Amino acid sequence: MADAMKFKILGDKELQRGLKQFEDKVAKKIVRRATKKVAQPVHQAAVQLAPKKTGMLKGAISIRAFKKKDKFGTKITIGKRLFVGDQFYGAFVELGTKKMAAQPFLRPALEKNRGRVRETLKGILKREMEIEARRIAKRKAKAARA
């Protein structure tokens, strides 16, 4: 049984060159902010599609930034991670068990928004890079005046 669903979007060369102009720390910040914004519609759809018994499952769905070795980005989680914490049953609801049929809500939320995610990530990344470049230029100008 899979405990995670991965969704990769490989940027074009222009975006990759643009991100390389920034320090790693800044590039990660840009990607995290952009992917978090793109994940919003998926998060909202997952909350909407989640079965409601007590409402705890809907409240436990969140967007989290992550960093693992050289990978970084954003993921939508139920609680801290699947099968752990107060909402551990969210994974059982999504994936099903021997005795309970699956009631998927995360996967359909992603499928419903897959096209939108692909379309908007590039634009948001470009905007985030422009914002960060302006911040850096502003700091440099302020430092030069001092």
N, C-alpha and C positions, 0 to 999 in steps of 0.2 A: 504494500500500500504506500503510495507516494505521500510524503509529508510536506511537500512544497511544490509550487507551480512556478516555473521560471518564464519570464517574458523578456526577451532581449530585443533591443532596437539598436542596430549598428548605425552610427552617424555617418554622414558623408564626409569626404576628405576635408571639405571647407570647415566643417564644425570641429573635426579633429585638430586641424591646424590652429583654429581659433582657441581651443582649449589649451593647446601646448604653449601658447603665449603666456599663460598664467602659471604661477607656482602651483605645485601639486595640491597644496592645502586650499588655495583659492579655487582651483578647478573642481575639486571635490565639493566645495561649498556651492558652486554654480550648478553642478549636476544634481546635487541633493535638493536644492531649492526648485529646480526645474522639474525633476521627477515627482517631487511632492505635489506641485501644482497640477501636473498631468494626472496624478493618481486620484485627485479629488472626485472626478465623476465616477470612477470605479468604486471608490469608497462609498459614495452616496448610493450607488446602485446596490452594492453588497448589503448595506444597512436596510435598504428598502426590501430586498429579496429574502433577507434572513427570516426564518420562521420565528414567530413571536409566541412564546409561551409565557415567560416572565419578563421579557425585555432585556435581560442581562446579556444575552448573546449580541443583540444589536448594539448595546452600549460598549461591548468589549472590542468591537471591530475598530481598528485604528490604523493610521498611516505612521510608519516609523522609518527613520533614516537608518541605514546600516553601513558599517565598514568592516570588511573582512579581508585581511591581508591586503592585496592590491585591488580589491573590488569594492565598490561603494555605490550606493543608490538608495532606493526607497522600496519598501514593501508594505503590503497591507496585511495586518496580522489579526488574530483573535487572541486577546490576552497577550502574554509575553511570547509564547510560541505554541505550536500545536501540541496537544496532549499534556499541557502544563498549566497550572494555575486554576483559578476559580472557574474559568470558562473552558476548561479542558474539553468539554463535550462538544464544542464547536467543530472540532475536527471530525468527531463521530457523525455529527449532523451533515457536514459537507461530504464526507466520504462514505458514510454508512458503516454498518457492522454486519456480522453474521445474522443478527436478529432484528436489525433495523435497516430499512431502505434508506439510501442516501437522499438528502434533501439539499442538493447543491445550491449555493448562493454566491460563493466567491468566483467560481469558474464562469457561471453565466454573467456575472457582473463584468468580468474582464472581456468576455466574448462580445457582450453588448456594446462595449466602449473601445474595442480594439482599434477600429478605424480612426476614431477620434484621437486616441492616444498617439498613434503613429503620425497623424497629421499635425498635431499641435506641439509635440515635443521639440521638433526642429525650431519652430518659431520662438518658443519659450526659451530654449537654450540660447538662441541668438540674442534675445532681449536681456537675459540674465548676464551674458558676457558683456553687452554694452553697458549695463548698469554698473557692473563690477569695474570695467575699464574707466568709467567716469569717476567712480569712488577713488580708484588708485590715482588718477590724474589730479583729483582734488586734493588728496593727501600730499602728493608730491609738490603741488603748487603752494600749499600751506607751509610745507617744510622749507621750501625755497625762500619764502618771505621771512621766515624766522631766523 
